[in-house]
Amino acid sequence: MSVDGTLTLYVSSSSNEANCPYCSHQSDKVHSRYTRTLCDLPAFGKTVQLCFHARKFFCLNAGCKKKTFAEQPGNEIFRYRRRTRRCEVCVHRHGLAMSSPQCSMLLKSMGIKVSGATVLRDLHKMEIPDSSGVKRIGIDDWAFRKGASYGSLIVDLTTRRPIDMLPGRSERDFSEWLAAHKSVWLISRDRATSYSSAAASCAGAVTEVADRFHLIKNLGECVSDIIMRRYEEIRGELGKYNGPEECAANMVVDKRKAYAAQRIKEVKRLQAEGKDIQTTAALLGMAAKTVRKYRKMDADAELEGASKKKAYVNEVKFNEVKRLQSEGKDVRETASMLGMSPNTVVKYRAADSFPVPVRRKAPGLGSHTQYVEEQHGRGVSLNQIYKNLTSTGLVIERTTFYRHFSYLPDGHRGYRSALQKARMEEEWEKGAACSVQKPVTELPPSRQLSNIVMRSVLDKKLSESETALLATLTRMEWLSELHEAARTFRDILKSGCPSRLDAWVEKYRGSSIPRFTTFINGIRRDTVAIKNAVLFKESNGILEGYVNKLKTIKRSMYGRAKLNLLRIKMVRSAFSFN
Ligand SMILES: [Zn+2]
């Protein structure tokens, strides 16, 4: 044992002879002796070093091309290596699981001294297992950099392991790979056309299977789009049903903003009375910093303009998108010119008028708002109201509850002095009488409506109010038709009877809903693969999981790894750890 805690073992072979590695001839004629130092797995938390007294032998076989050879006893020590085999396996496994610097640090702490560069060099030397006989594969794309460059991941659906990664997602990339893997007869894919055309141009007969999850997802997007475009109509219909006043009062007022506006007015009044910042802060129970900020702000602007500011900017962007659309610019160009996300551009292009943004609220609390405000008005504390609500079976986190009702005087969990509380309550009284605080009405946003429709299509459980809402919605003929069509489509996917698809397409291809006919045209273009999706059980589910894993690996190396290293890590780790 040395001073730095390294355990050194002096070892030598007990055998008198050794076999020549070139001709396997046995020899007992020693040529010379030398010492090799090897690192082994740690013991008792200490670094273990093997000091191996090796011998060189003469090769006694006259026909051998070598005169001498060094002995390599056992299965742990190999030529030119600085670590034993088991130690190397340990380094490789750690290297596959994390970034090289991390791996180096972790192994050092365990007692294996290895640098990050060595780990990386060893990883690059690894070979990808041969996958030439693969029969059924799944393919999906993944992003090097989202929106900029993509690659493809291929998984063997029989062994459920990733077998290769391609540098792109174009038809050419995939057809080259297919040409080198002629044994493939089944390809599961999402609805990307490039993979499909690569498979079509492939020499052998390949069965394509469209992914059912993506089909349902596309259907959901279609339903959501249609509902968004016809939201006005639905609002009209709901208005008829719920009574006109509820529809008319459909203006969500940001209560925080209203409260801030009141505070600004207070600060301004005290400023006009000649109070300084410190006094104002003490009187109103707020920070001096906030007082300074409020002095510069305009209460009316806060109430009117500020809450609309973001919406206004978006509306301007909406008009820009529309203008560029009419000039014939495509989604990508528009997005980069305006510095917007392509998804938003697509949404704006599809909409006829500027879609009104909806304020996000805590789910499940909307229907309790009236009760909570009523109770609060009677002087019951929020804490007590929360207890009452949860005792009746409502499942909601305390933090979420408090955040939702943060506009009420005791709607926060931090400390407030009695003076502050009294003042806030006084203001709440004033505020309650003030006309700006209109009640928030329950008119579900379009996304929620499409969510309810799709959940009903997928046979998920709906609450009573949702069922009632759905019944109201399906009074509209077009929505009833859409709902029925979506349900049938989903039934066909589960039925195992692909011939039903033709009848379905035939029935709905003349539908009066334009966006829906687009969806059906997509189905018609991809009929064979979709029929296979009904027939075969293969899906792309496992690929989605592996793409998630790939993202983690990519980020564990801070996005610096190139395809080669990512490929080794993805493919080899599936083999090394399974
Ligand atoms: Zn030999």
Residues whose N, C-alpha, C, O or C-beta is under 5 A from the ligand:
A	BS01	ZN	C20 Y22 C23 C59 N61 C64 K66
